[in-house]
Amino acid sequence: KVIVRLFVLLLLAAAPLFARDAAENARIEALIGKIEALEGAKFVRNGKAHDAAEAADHLRMKLKRAGDRVKTAEDFIDGIATKSSVTGRPYRIRFKDGSETETGPWLHDRLNEIDEES
């Protein structure tokens, strides 16, 4: 019994080391919010275009599935928000004016803006 209790206490004490903190959750959600706010933009994933709401939902789903692998907003960008985990193809944003960019650099720029605002 004592060993089990000690093990449980050790797990509880170590949990904060593995969990994403509130500040990082806020940074990630702010990034997803920037995506949702892009009116008229299409997010191209594996050759298929999706609207901003679909893109945000997809990224939230990937974030949830990633669990503890994503600890920071940078992990979010580099690990799950820039390419397909199935095909490895980069995600792209097609803006209302028809111009396109890969999501990675765009999200890093937005994160810099978020960090400067806070």
HUJOHU-V520521 format. One record per residue. N is the residue number from 1. OMEGA is omega in whole degrees, 0 to 359 (NA if undefined). Layout:
n->[N:N]
omega->[OMEGA:OMEGA]
//
This chain:
n->[1:2:3:4:5:6:7:8:9:10:11:12:13:14:15:16:17:18:19:20:21:22:23:24:25:26:27:28:29:30:31:32:33:34:35:36:37:38:39:40:41:42:43:44:45:46:47:48:49:50:51:52:53:54:55:56:57:58:59:60:61:62:63:64:65:66:67:68:69:70:71:72:73:74:75:76:77:78:79:80:81:82:83:84:85:86:87:88:89:90:91:92:93:94:95:96:97:98:99:100:101:102:103:104:105:106:107:108:109:110:111:112:113:114:115:116:117:118]
omega->[182:180:179:179:178:178:179:178:177:177:180:179:182:184:179:179:185:183:175:182:185:181:179:175:179:178:180:180:176:177:179:176:177:177:181:184:182:180:176:180:174:178:186:181:181:176:181:181:180:178:186:180:178:179:180:178:181:180:176:178:179:179:180:179:181:178:185:177:180:181:183:176:177:175:180:181:188:185:185:188:186:182:178:176:180:185:184:180:180:172:180:173:173:183:181:182:179:178:182:173:173:184:184:180:180:180:177:177:179:179:176:178:180:181:178:180:184:NA]
//
